[in-house]
Amino acid sequence: MRNHLYESSGRFKAFLLGAAMVIIVALLFYTEKMVRDLRMEARTILQFYAKMYADAASDASNTDVNFIFDKVIKKTYFPIIYTSSEYKPLFWKGIGVSPQDTSKTAITKVNKIKTRMGKISDPIPITFEDPNLGTFTLGYIYYGDSATITRLRYLPYIEIGLVGLFIFVGFIGFSTIKKSEQRFLWVGMSKETAHQLGTPISSLLGWMALLRERSYKRPETIKVINEMDQDVRRLGKVAERFSQIGSMTDLRDKNIHPILKNVVGYIRRRLPQMKKKVIIEDSYAEIPAVPANSDLLEWVFENLIKNAIDAIGEDTGAIKIETGLSDRKKYKIYVDVIDNGKGIAFKNKNDIFKPGISTKKRGWGLGLNLSKRIVEEYHHGKLIIRESHPGVGTTLRVYL
């Protein structure tokens, strides 16, 4: 059910992303259609003006011709370039070059703009029809997008940018709040667990001390009581670990080999009770001391080794613990926990450290998530899947 919850969450996110993409495409398509319609409207207006100009020219009335050109064509609200029949610029407006500037540099710039306009829309010819001589082309009108069209073209990108920024800020805020809530939940549960365990553990220690006094003549009973005492004290250490979650971590420079040896020794003694045919090998390289909290790191390594044992299943297997100098500049050392178990499928690698994800029937899926928090939030290290292959095994690496 927990896995299904994460899968549903992933599908919902994919749905939202897909919906956002559809909206963006629709917005761009609609805006582009409006731009095409406005360009067509501008072309229709210029064609009408050109026809008026040509009709006035055919009537041989200079007054009408000049009036139409100066008071109508020149007053259009979009950039235009009027050229001769040989495509030489004669007049221009709204293109960023002064109409009074007729220098060579200005003409060159106008010609470049004219070429660019011609690629967007074909120039409108101004033709003169003479009954005797036929049709003559007086010139061409090149035109570009008006300021309104230009703003309209960029509007969707501005809207998308603003909406994207809003979504990004909202996502960061939501993620921060969610992480804070999870952290407070972890701290609250840990503190309450430590509090609830404290009283019965103290009581059990007292009862075992009483049993030890009454059984001093029974060596076998004393041996059992000693084993029970170790387990109860182990429970006390677990409670102490929980109590440190959410508190300022006491980190001191330590060699982590004694911590690892203590955990490996404890699990080796418990392997017969687990009914596992597993061999645990450890190989320790020369490494420097690192800032560490012994109780919390013991918890991490215990979780990682127990997960490796669970991954092996009921078959005979092997687990190897290795240490060495880090291959990353940010960290000093690494600890590898290597097993030859069932491995992790590629699709599950991103989910293995999430709370609630577990392949065990009765697992809560909290061990690896808690281990990652201890390593990364309290020790400023890194816990990663170094490599994993289904049916071959997995290597989990801790950087410190």
C-alpha positions in Angstrom: 0.0 0.0 0.0 2.8 2.4 0.8 4.5 1.6 -2.5 1.2 2.2 -4.2 1.0 5.6 -2.5 4.3 6.7 -3.9 3.4 5.4 -7.4 0.1 7.3 -7.2 2.0 10.5 -6.1 4.4 10.0 -9.1 1.5 9.6 -11.5 -0.2 12.7 -10.1 2.9 14.8 -10.6 3.3 13.4 -14.2 -0.4 14.4 -14.8 0.2 17.9 -13.5 3.3 18.3 -15.7 1.5 17.0 -18.7 -1.5 19.3 -18.1 1.0 22.3 -17.7 2.6 21.4 -21.0 -0.8 21.2 -22.8 -1.8 24.6 -21.4 1.6 26.1 -22.5 1.3 24.7 -26.0 -2.4 25.9 -26.3 -1.4 29.3 -25.1 1.5 29.5 -27.6 -0.7 28.2 -30.4 -3.5 30.7 -29.7 -1.1 33.7 -29.4 0.6 32.7 -32.7 -2.9 32.5 -34.4 -3.7 36.0 -33.1 -0.3 37.3 -34.4 -1.0 35.8 -37.9 -4.5 37.4 -37.9 -3.1 40.8 -37.0 -0.4 40.5 -39.6 -3.0 39.7 -42.2 -5.1 42.7 -41.0 -2.1 45.0 -41.3 -1.4 43.6 -44.9 -5.0 44.3 -45.9 -4.8 47.9 -44.6 -1.6 48.5 -46.5 -3.0 46.9 -49.6 -5.9 49.3 -49.4 -3.6 52.3 -48.9 -1.4 51.1 -51.8 -4.4 50.8 -54.1 -5.6 54.4 -53.1 -2.1 55.7 -53.8 -2.0 53.9 -57.2 -5.5 55.2 -58.1 -4.4 58.7 -57.2 -1.3 58.4 -59.3 -3.3 57.1 -62.3 -5.4 60.3 -62.0 -2.3 62.4 -62.3 -3.2 64.5 -59.4 0.0 65.3 -57.4 -2.1 66.8 -54.6 -4.0 63.6 -54.0 -0.8 61.5 -54.4 1.1 63.6 -51.8 -1.8 63.7 -49.5 -2.3 59.9 -49.5 1.4 59.2 -49.0 2.1 61.9 -46.4 -1.2 61.8 -44.4 -2.2 58.2 -44.8 0.7 55.8 -45.5 3.2 57.7 -43.4 0.7 57.8 -40.5 0.4 54.0 -40.2 1.0 52.6 -36.8 3.4 49.8 -37.8 7.0 50.0 -39.2 7.2 50.4 -43.0 9.9 50.9 -45.6 8.9 52.4 -49.0 11.2 51.5 -51.9 11.5 52.3 -55.6 10.7 49.8 -58.2 14.4 48.8 -58.0 14.0 48.1 -54.3 16.0 51.1 -53.2 14.7 52.6 -49.9 13.0 56.0 -50.3 11.2 56.4 -47.0 10.9 54.5 -43.7 9.4 54.9 -40.3 9.2 53.0 -37.0 12.3 50.9 -37.7 14.8 52.6 -35.3 16.5 54.7 -38.1 15.6 58.4 -38.5 13.7 59.1 -41.7 16.0 62.2 -42.2 19.2 60.1 -42.0 20.2 59.2 -45.6 23.8 58.4 -44.8 25.4 55.3 -46.3 25.4 53.6 -42.9 21.7 54.4 -42.4 20.8 53.0 -45.9 22.8 49.8 -45.2 20.9 49.3 -41.9 17.6 50.0 -43.7 18.4 47.5 -46.3 19.1 44.8 -43.7 15.8 45.6 -42.0 14.0 45.5 -45.3 15.5 42.0 -46.0 14.3 40.8 -42.6 10.8 42.2 -43.2 10.7 40.5 -46.6 11.3 37.1 -45.0 8.4 37.6 -42.6 5.9 39.1 -45.1 6.0 39.6 -48.9 6.2 43.4 -49.8 3.1 45.0 -51.2 3.6 46.4 -54.7 2.2 49.8 -55.7 1.2 49.5 -59.3 0.2 52.2 -61.8 -2.1 51.2 -64.7 -1.9 53.3 -67.9 -4.5 52.5 -70.5 -1.9 53.0 -73.3 1.3 51.8 -71.7 0.0 49.1 -69.4 0.9 48.4 -65.8 3.9 49.9 -64.1 5.3 49.2 -60.6 5.9 52.5 -58.8 7.5 50.9 -55.7 7.1 48.5 -52.8 5.9 48.8 -49.2 7.7 46.5 -46.8 6.1 46.3 -43.4 6.9 44.7 -40.0 5.0 43.9 -36.8 3.5 46.8 -34.9 4.4 47.4 -31.2 1.2 45.6 -30.2 2.0 42.5 -32.2 5.5 42.4 -30.8 4.3 42.7 -27.2 1.7 40.0 -27.9 4.3 37.7 -29.3 6.4 37.9 -26.1 3.3 37.9 -23.7 3.0 34.1 -23.5 6.7 33.7 -22.6 6.4 36.4 -19.9 3.2 34.7 -18.6 4.9 31.2 -18.6 8.0 32.7 -16.9 5.9 34.3 -14.1 3.7 31.2 -13.6 6.8 29.0 -13.7 8.5 31.2 -11.1 5.4 31.2 -8.9 5.2 27.3 -9.2 8.9 27.0 -8.4 8.7 29.2 -5.3 5.5 27.4 -4.2 7.2 24.0 -4.7 10.2 25.1 -2.7 8.0 26.4 0.1 5.8 23.3 0.1 8.9 21.0 0.1 10.4 23.0 3.0 7.2 22.8 5.0 6.8 19.1 4.3 10.4 18.4 5.3 10.0 20.4 8.5 6.8 18.6 9.4 8.5 15.2 8.8 11.5 16.3 10.9 9.2 17.4 13.8 7.3 14.1 13.4 10.5 12.2 13.6 11.7 14.1 16.6 8.4 13.8 18.4 8.1 10.1 17.9 11.7 9.5 18.8 11.5 11.5 22.1 8.2 9.8 23.0 9.7 6.3 22.3 12.8 7.1 24.4 10.5 8.3 27.2 8.2 5.2 27.0 11.2 2.8 27.0 13.1 4.4 29.8 10.9 3.3 32.8 10.5 -0.5 31.9 14.2 -0.8 31.0 15.2 0.5 34.4 12.7 -1.8 36.0 14.0 -4.8 34.0 17.6 -4.0 35.1 16.5 -4.0 38.7 14.7 -7.3 38.4 17.7 -8.9 36.8 20.0 -7.7 39.5 17.6 -9.3 42.0 17.6 -12.6 40.0 21.3 -12.6 39.9 21.6 -12.3 43.7 19.1 -15.2 44.1 20.8 -17.4 41.5 24.4 -17.1 42.4 24.6 -20.9 42.9 23.2 -21.7 39.5 25.9 -21.0 36.8 23.6 -21.8 33.9 20.9 -19.4 35.2 23.6 -16.7 35.7 24.7 -17.2 32.1 21.1 -16.7 30.8 20.7 -13.6 33.1 23.9 -12.1 31.7 22.7 -12.5 28.2 19.4 -10.9 29.1 21.3 -8.1 30.8 23.2 -7.5 27.6 20.0 -7.3 25.6 18.3 -5.0 28.1 21.3 -2.7 28.1 21.1 -2.8 24.3 17.5 -1.6 24.6 18.8 1.1 26.9 21.2 2.1 24.1 18.3 2.1 21.6 16.3 4.4 23.9 19.4 6.7 24.2 19.7 6.8 20.4 16.0 7.9 20.1 16.5 10.6 22.7 19.4 12.1 20.7 17.2 12.6 17.6 16.4 16.3 17.3 19.0 17.3 19.8 22.3 19.0 19.2 24.6 16.2 18.1 27.7 15.7 20.1 30.3 15.0 17.4 33.9 14.1 18.4 36.8 13.0 16.3 36.8 9.2 16.4 38.2 6.2 14.6 35.1 4.4 13.4 36.7 1.0 13.4 35.8 0.2 17.0 32.2 1.3 16.3 32.1 -1.1 13.3 33.7 -4.0 15.2 31.2 -3.6 18.0 28.2 -3.7 15.6 29.7 -6.6 13.6 30.4 -8.6 16.8 26.9 -8.0 18.1 25.2 -9.2 14.9 27.5 -12.2 14.5 26.4 -13.4 18.0 22.7 -13.0 16.9 23.0 -14.7 13.5 22.2 -18.2 14.9 18.9 -16.8 16.4 18.1 -15.3 13.0 18.5 -18.7 11.4 20.7 -17.2 8.7 23.7 -18.9 7.0 25.5 -15.7 6.5 29.2 -14.9 6.8 30.2 -11.4 7.7 33.7 -10.4 6.7 35.3 -7.1 7.6 38.3 -5.4 6.0 39.6 -2.1 7.6 42.0 0.2 5.8 44.2 2.9 7.4 41.8 5.9 7.8 41.8 9.1 9.8 39.5 10.0 12.6 36.3 11.8 11.7 33.6 13.7 13.7 31.2 11.1 14.9 28.5 10.2 17.4 29.1 6.6 18.4 25.5 5.7 19.4 24.0 7.1 16.2 26.6 5.6 13.9 26.2 2.2 15.5 22.5 2.6 14.7 23.3 3.3 11.1 25.7 0.4 10.6 23.4 -1.9 12.4 20.5 -0.9 10.1 22.6 -1.3 6.9 24.0 -4.8 7.9 20.5 -6.0 8.9 19.1 -4.8 5.6 21.9 -6.7 3.9 21.0 -9.9 5.8 17.3 -9.5 4.9 18.3 -9.0 1.2 20.1 -12.4 1.3 16.9 -14.1 2.3 17.1 -17.8 3.4 20.0 -18.8 1.2 23.6 -18.9 2.2 25.3 -15.5 1.7 28.1 -13.2 2.5 28.4 -9.6 3.7 31.5 -7.6 3.5 32.3 -4.4 5.4 35.1 -2.3 4.0 36.6 1.1 4.9 38.9 3.4 2.9 39.9 6.9 2.0 37.1 8.8 0.3 37.2 9.4 -3.5 35.3 12.6 -2.9 37.0 15.8 -1.8 34.1 16.8 0.5 34.5 13.7 2.7 37.5 11.9 4.4 36.5 8.3 4.5 33.9 5.8 3.3 32.3 2.6 4.6 30.9 0.0 2.2 28.4 -2.6 3.2 28.4 -5.2 0.4 26.0 -8.1 0.1 25.3 -10.8 -2.5 21.6 -10.7 -2.0 18.7 -10.1 -4.4 19.8 -6.6 -5.4 17.6 -3.6 -6.1 15.6 -3.1 -9.3 16.6 0.1 -11.3 13.1 1.5 -11.0 13.2 1.3 -7.2 16.6 2.9 -6.6 15.2 6.4 -6.2 12.6 5.2 -3.7 14.7 3.0 -1.4 15.5 5.8 1.1 11.9 7.1 1.3 9.9 6.5 4.4 7.4 3.7 4.1 9.2 1.9 1.3 10.0 -1.7 2.3 10.3 -5.1 0.5 9.7 -6.9 3.8 6.2 -8.2 4.5 6.2 -6.6 8.0 8.7 -3.9 7.4 7.9 -0.2 8.1 10.4 1.1 5.7 12.0 3.5 8.2 15.5 2.0 8.8 17.2 3.3 5.6 15.4 6.6 5.8 16.5 7.1 9.4 20.0 6.0 8.6 20.2 8.6 5.7 19.0 11.3 8.1 21.6 10.4 10.7 24.4 10.3 8.2 23.5 13.4 6.2 21.7 15.7 8.6 23.7 14.9 11.8 27.1 13.9 10.4 27.0 16.0 7.2 28.0 12.9 5.3 26.4 11.0 2.4 24.6 7.6 2.2 24.2 6.3 -1.4 23.7 3.1 -3.4 27.1 2.7 -4.9 26.0 -0.1 -7.1 23.2 -2.8 -7.3 22.3 -5.5 -9.7 19.2 -7.7 -9.4 20.3 -11.3 -8.5 23.9 -10.2 -7.8 23.9 -7.9 -4.8 24.1 -4.4 -3.5 26.8 -2.0 -2.2 25.7 0.8 0.1 28.3 3.4 0.8 28.5 5.8 3.7 30.7 8.9 3.3 32.0 10.7 6.4 
